[in-house]
Amino acid sequence: MQVPIGTVAAEYIGFMVAFAANIFLIYLIITQTHHNIGLYKNLMLWFAVFSLWYSFIDIITQPAIHSYKNCFLVICTSWFKYDKLLGSFIVPSYCASYALTVILLAIHFIYRYIAISRPFDIRYFNYPLAIIWPSLFFGVGIFWWINCYFLLYPNSRTDAYVKETILNNYHDDIEKLSYIGPVYYFIDKNGKYEIQWQNCFGMINVLAVSVTTFIVIITLGVLIYKKMHSVENIIAEKTKRLQRQLFYSLSVQTIVPIIFMYTPTTVLFVAPIFGIDLGSMANITSICLALYPALDPLVVMFFINDYRKYILRKLSLSMNPSSDVVVHVAGSMNIII
């Protein structure tokens, strides 16, 4: 199977960087986290461990994503591409990992919002109420896997529909490959639309999770920024500089998933509805999703001062001792990255 070289390179580079960066981040979280960060340490550790899983499932899937007229496909191109049994498990697991990533991002922002604006509600991140979050996490993951496996699975009609385009672009027989993907509708020779309701229902579920988490992230991101701005007049000048640092961190950690996750997947999901044929260019989505777990730990290590100072100290570089990541407001409230 001939997959674009850029896609293959991104898969391997993303895996190697993500694996090394997240292992190092886990070490930093365990050994170098400031005690005032509190419960957020557990959330960061959760995200870093999950990113290891995400990079692993990505490399054993090595997805090629192809868009053709009214459908798109997520094709396994790894060592398991011809194994229908394992492939039918691996590809939905890869897709579910995307859902788990956006759920973790949403939980990440919910915690930030509570920590800065509603500290009395931090109890929702303490046992036993904290069980809400892993339950939501695993519940959505299982739902997404079942949704992909049962509602977006391949069939003989889809095989026939995409056989030629897969042969022309990847020089392989789609009937031998492990893949999933929806066909939104067929158009017969008389121009009549035949909507594929099962596939469409599956994609409604996918879009519901994506849109909901996106709204949560953007809304809470704006509210967190407004809260930071509102306390500006009751904190010291030194802390104001740190507030800007916090805002830069928040901005980057919001922009990165928008660029590397939400934007390419939204284009991929929506283009076939309008019959827009992206072809093998849809592999840009594969590239972006492969690189995201490598970028996120680098952002965390740069903006969390304890980690940055440790890295610079090991590299024998100087560090301004006045830059902290925990901003104490009015002697009681902590604004936490």
C-alpha positions in Angstrom: 0.0 0.0 0.0 1.4 3.4 -1.0 0.7 6.0 1.6 2.0 9.6 1.1 5.5 9.9 2.5 4.5 13.0 4.5 1.8 11.0 6.3 4.2 8.2 7.1 6.9 10.6 8.3 4.4 12.5 10.6 3.2 9.2 12.1 6.7 8.1 13.1 8.0 11.5 14.1 4.9 12.2 16.1 5.2 8.9 17.9 8.8 9.2 18.8 8.5 12.8 20.0 5.3 12.2 21.8 6.6 9.1 23.6 9.8 10.8 24.7 8.2 14.1 25.7 5.3 12.6 27.6 7.6 10.2 29.5 9.8 13.2 30.5 6.6 15.2 31.4 5.4 12.4 33.6 8.8 12.6 35.4 8.5 16.3 35.8 4.9 16.1 37.1 5.9 13.6 39.7 9.2 15.2 40.9 9.0 18.9 40.0 5.4 20.0 40.5 4.9 23.0 42.8 2.7 21.9 45.8 0.3 24.8 45.2 -0.8 23.4 41.9 -2.6 20.8 43.9 -5.2 18.7 42.2 -4.2 20.0 38.8 -1.1 17.7 39.1 -3.3 14.7 38.9 -5.1 16.0 35.8 -1.8 16.8 34.1 -0.5 13.3 34.9 -3.7 11.8 33.5 -3.3 13.7 30.3 0.3 12.7 29.9 -0.3 9.0 30.5 -3.2 9.1 28.1 -1.1 10.8 25.4 1.3 7.8 25.6 -1.7 5.6 24.8 -2.8 7.9 22.0 0.6 7.9 20.4 0.8 4.1 20.7 -2.6 3.5 19.1 -1.8 6.0 16.4 1.4 4.1 15.4 -0.2 0.7 15.4 -3.0 2.1 13.2 -0.9 4.4 11.0 -4.2 5.8 9.6 -4.5 6.9 6.0 -7.6 9.1 5.7 -9.2 9.4 2.3 -12.2 11.5 1.2 -14.1 10.6 -1.9 -17.3 12.4 -3.0 -19.9 11.7 -0.4 -17.8 9.6 2.0 -14.5 9.5 3.9 -12.5 6.5 5.1 -10.1 5.9 8.0 -7.8 3.1 6.8 -5.4 1.0 8.8 -2.1 1.0 6.9 0.1 -0.6 9.6 1.2 -4.2 10.0 -2.5 -5.1 10.7 -4.0 -3.6 7.5 -4.9 -7.0 6.1 -6.0 -8.5 9.5 -9.7 -8.0 9.5 -10.1 -9.3 13.0 -7.5 -7.1 14.7 -8.0 -4.2 12.3 -11.7 -4.0 13.1 -10.7 -3.5 16.7 -7.8 -1.2 16.2 -9.4 1.4 13.8 -12.4 2.2 16.1 -9.9 2.3 19.0 -7.9 5.0 17.2 -11.1 7.0 16.5 -12.2 6.6 20.1 -8.8 8.0 21.2 -9.6 11.2 19.4 -12.9 11.5 21.4 -11.0 10.8 24.6 -8.5 13.5 23.8 -11.2 16.2 23.3 -13.0 15.0 26.5 -9.8 15.4 28.5 -9.3 18.8 27.1 -12.8 19.8 28.1 -12.2 18.4 31.7 -8.9 20.3 31.7 -10.8 23.6 31.1 -13.6 22.8 33.5 -11.0 22.4 36.3 -9.3 25.6 35.3 -12.6 27.5 35.4 -13.6 26.1 38.8 -10.1 26.8 40.2 -10.1 30.4 39.3 -13.8 31.4 39.4 -15.6 28.9 41.7 -13.0 27.5 44.1 -15.8 26.3 46.5 -16.8 23.8 43.7 -13.3 22.2 43.6 -14.9 19.4 45.7 -16.0 18.0 42.3 -12.4 17.1 41.8 -12.0 15.4 45.2 -13.1 11.9 46.0 -15.9 10.7 45.9 -17.3 13.3 43.5 -14.2 13.1 41.4 -15.4 9.7 40.0 -17.6 11.8 37.7 -14.6 12.6 35.4 -13.2 9.2 34.8 -16.7 7.9 34.4 -17.4 10.5 31.7 -14.0 9.8 30.1 -14.5 6.0 29.8 -18.2 6.3 29.0 -17.6 8.6 26.0 -14.7 6.4 24.9 -16.8 3.2 25.0 -19.7 5.0 23.3 -17.5 6.3 20.5 -15.9 2.9 19.9 -19.3 1.2 19.7 -20.6 4.0 17.5 -17.7 3.6 15.0 -17.7 -0.2 15.1 -21.5 -0.8 14.6 -22.6 2.3 12.6 -19.6 3.2 10.5 -18.3 -0.3 9.6 -17.5 -1.3 6.0 -19.8 -3.2 3.8 -19.8 -4.5 0.2 -21.6 -1.4 -1.2 -19.0 0.9 0.3 -16.2 -1.3 -1.0 -17.6 -1.1 -4.5 -18.1 2.7 -4.2 -14.5 3.5 -3.2 -12.7 0.6 -4.9 -11.4 2.6 -7.9 -10.3 5.7 -6.0 -8.4 3.6 -3.4 -6.7 1.5 -6.1 -5.7 4.7 -8.0 -4.4 6.6 -4.9 -3.0 3.8 -2.7 -2.5 0.9 -5.2 -4.4 -1.6 -3.0 -7.7 -3.4 -2.9 -10.1 -1.9 -0.4 -11.8 -5.2 0.1 -8.6 -6.6 1.7 -8.1 -3.6 4.0 -9.3 -2.8 7.5 -11.2 0.5 7.6 -14.2 2.4 8.8 -16.0 5.4 7.4 -19.4 6.8 6.5 -21.1 7.2 3.2 -23.6 10.0 3.8 -25.6 9.3 0.6 -25.5 7.6 -2.8 -26.8 9.2 -6.0 -28.3 6.8 -8.5 -28.2 7.1 -12.3 -31.4 9.2 -12.2 -29.9 11.7 -9.8 -32.0 10.5 -6.8 -30.4 10.8 -3.4 -30.3 7.7 -1.2 -29.4 8.8 2.3 -27.5 6.2 4.4 -29.3 6.8 7.7 -27.1 4.4 9.7 -23.9 6.2 8.7 -25.5 9.6 9.1 -26.7 8.7 12.6 -23.2 7.6 13.5 -21.8 10.9 12.3 -24.4 12.9 14.3 -23.0 11.1 17.4 -19.5 12.0 16.4 -20.3 15.6 15.7 -22.3 15.9 18.9 -19.2 15.1 21.0 -16.9 17.3 18.9 -19.2 20.3 19.0 -20.0 20.0 22.7 -16.4 19.8 23.8 -15.4 22.7 21.5 -18.1 24.9 22.9 -17.0 24.0 26.5 -13.4 24.8 25.7 -14.0 28.1 24.0 -16.7 29.3 26.5 -14.6 28.5 29.5 -11.5 29.8 27.9 -13.2 33.2 27.5 -14.5 33.2 31.1 -11.1 32.3 32.5 -9.5 35.2 30.6 -12.2 37.6 31.8 -11.7 36.4 35.4 -7.9 37.0 35.1 -8.6 40.5 33.8 -11.1 41.3 36.5 -8.6 40.7 39.4 -5.9 42.8 37.7 -6.5 45.8 40.0 -6.2 43.9 43.3 -2.8 42.3 42.6 0.8 43.5 42.6 2.6 44.7 39.5 4.8 41.6 39.6 1.7 39.4 39.5 0.3 41.4 36.6 3.3 40.3 34.5 2.6 36.7 35.6 -1.1 37.1 34.5 0.1 37.8 31.0 2.2 34.6 31.2 -0.9 32.7 32.2 -2.9 34.2 29.4 -0.2 33.2 26.8 -0.3 29.7 28.2 -4.1 29.6 28.0 -4.1 31.0 24.5 -1.6 28.5 23.2 -3.3 25.5 24.9 -6.5 26.6 23.3 -5.2 27.4 19.8 -3.1 24.2 19.4 -6.1 21.7 19.6 -8.2 24.0 17.4 -5.5 24.0 14.7 -4.4 20.3 15.0 -7.6 18.6 16.0 -10.9 20.5 15.6 -10.2 22.3 12.3 -8.9 19.3 10.2 -11.5 16.9 11.6 -14.4 19.3 11.0 -13.4 19.8 7.4 -13.1 16.0 7.0 -16.5 15.4 8.6 -18.4 18.2 6.7 -16.8 18.1 3.2 -18.5 14.9 2.0 -21.9 16.2 3.0 -21.5 18.7 0.2 -19.8 16.2 -2.1 -16.4 17.9 -1.9 -13.8 15.4 -2.9 -10.6 16.0 -0.9 -9.0 12.7 -2.0 -5.7 11.9 -0.4 -5.4 15.5 0.8 -7.5 14.3 3.7 -4.3 12.8 5.0 -3.6 16.2 6.4 -6.0 15.2 9.2 -3.8 12.1 9.9 -0.7 14.3 10.1 -2.3 16.8 12.4 -3.7 14.2 14.7 -0.3 12.4 14.8 1.6 15.6 15.8 -0.8 16.9 18.5 0.3 14.5 21.3 3.9 15.5 20.6 3.1 19.2 20.8 1.0 19.4 23.9 3.6 18.2 26.4 6.1 20.7 24.9 3.6 23.5 25.5 3.1 22.4 29.2 6.9 22.1 29.8 7.4 25.6 28.4 4.7 27.5 30.2 4.8 25.8 33.7 7.6 27.6 35.3 8.7 24.8 37.6 9.3 22.5 34.7 10.9 25.2 32.5 13.3 26.2 35.3 14.3 22.5 35.9 15.0 22.1 32.1 17.0 25.3 31.9 18.9 24.5 35.1 19.8 21.1 33.6 21.0 22.9 30.5 22.9 25.3 32.7 20.9 28.3 31.5 19.9 31.2 33.7 16.4 31.8 34.9 14.7 34.8 36.2 13.7 33.8 39.8 10.7 36.1 39.9 8.6 34.1 37.4 6.1 31.8 39.2 3.2 29.9 37.7 0.9 30.2 40.8 -0.6 33.6 41.2 -1.8 34.4 44.6 -4.8 36.7 44.5 -6.0 38.6 47.6 -4.0 36.2 49.7 -6.3 33.3 49.2 -7.3 32.4 45.6 -4.8 30.7 43.3 -4.8 31.2 39.6 -3.3 28.0 38.2 -2.1 27.3 34.7 
